[in-house]
Amino acid sequence: MAKPMATGKTSGVSKFEQHQFRQELVLVVDLDERGWFKAHVDNQNSKTVFEFSNEDEETGLPSEEGLWLVEDGFMKHGRDAAGLLDYLMSLGIANSRATLRVEG
């Protein structure tokens, strides 16, 4: 573990990491019934930072392929917080100290 220095900085930790805060994200499931699935992710300020659904953009009906995040292997199911958090990190939406909990 890095030791604090007299200057208030932490040795072995980049300047960016020193100022990086822990994001507290919430996966809010808006709809999950009769084949429909819609959800969004809010940050600690209740601002929506990501939305997803299984809705087909052309027809507006549930996609025959299912939820794209699951079909593409990013999530195991619609409430897979760990898989979604990894995906959000890869996009740069979530930082390395982020947490994600599920509501709904």
N, C-alpha and C positions, 0 to 999 in steps of 0.2 A: 504494500500500500504506500502511496506517495505521501511524504511528510510535508506539512505546511512550512513555507519559508517565512523569514522575518518580514518580507515585503508584502505578505498577504497572498502571494501566489502559491500554487501547488507545484512542486517539482515533478517532472515526468508527465505533466498533463498539459495539453495544448491550450493556448489562449481561448480558442473556440469552446473547448470542453469545459473550461472554468466558468463560462457564462451560459452554458447550456442548461436550461431548466428541465425539470421533469414534466412532461406532458401527461395530463390525465384525460385520456380519451374515453368516450362512451359510445358503444355500438347500440343504437336504438333501433329495434325492430318495429317498423311501422305497420306492416301487414304480413301475416303468414297464415293463409288459409285458402283452401280450395284451389291449390296450385299457384296462387299468387304469393310473391315474396318481394317486399320492399324494405330497405333499411338505410340508415345514414349514420355517419360518425360525427359526433360533436366534440369540440375541444373543451378545455376547462373554462372558457368564456362563453359556452353555449353556442358557439359559431359552428355551423355545419362545414366540415372540411372534406367530406367524401360521401357520395351517395351511390347506391347500387340496387338493382332489382333484376328480376328474371323477365321483365316486360320486353317483348319484341318491339323494336323501334318502328317497324313498318306497320304492324297490325294493331299494336297496343295490347295484344293478348299475351298471356304467359308463353315464353319461348318453349318450343318443343325440346330444345337441347338442355333446358334447365338453367340454373344460375351460373353465369359465365365464370365467376371466380372459383366455383367448385369444379366445373367442367374443365377449366384450364389448369387445375391442380394447385391453385393458391390456397384454397380453403377445403376442409373436409366436409363441411356442411354450412348452412347459412349463419349459424351462431358460433363458428370457429374463431374465437377471439385471437388465439395465438397465430393462426394462419393469416388472418386479416392484418394483424399488427406487423407481421413480417412483410406482407405486401405493401403496406403503407410506408414502412421504413425504406423499402426498395424504391419507392416513388419519391422519397424525400418529404413526405407529408408528416411522418412521425420521426422523432429523433431517437437516439439509442437509449434514452432514459424513459421513454414513454411507457405508459401502462394503458391497457384497454379492458374495460369491463362491459358486460352485456346488460342491457335493460330491455324488457319487453319480450 
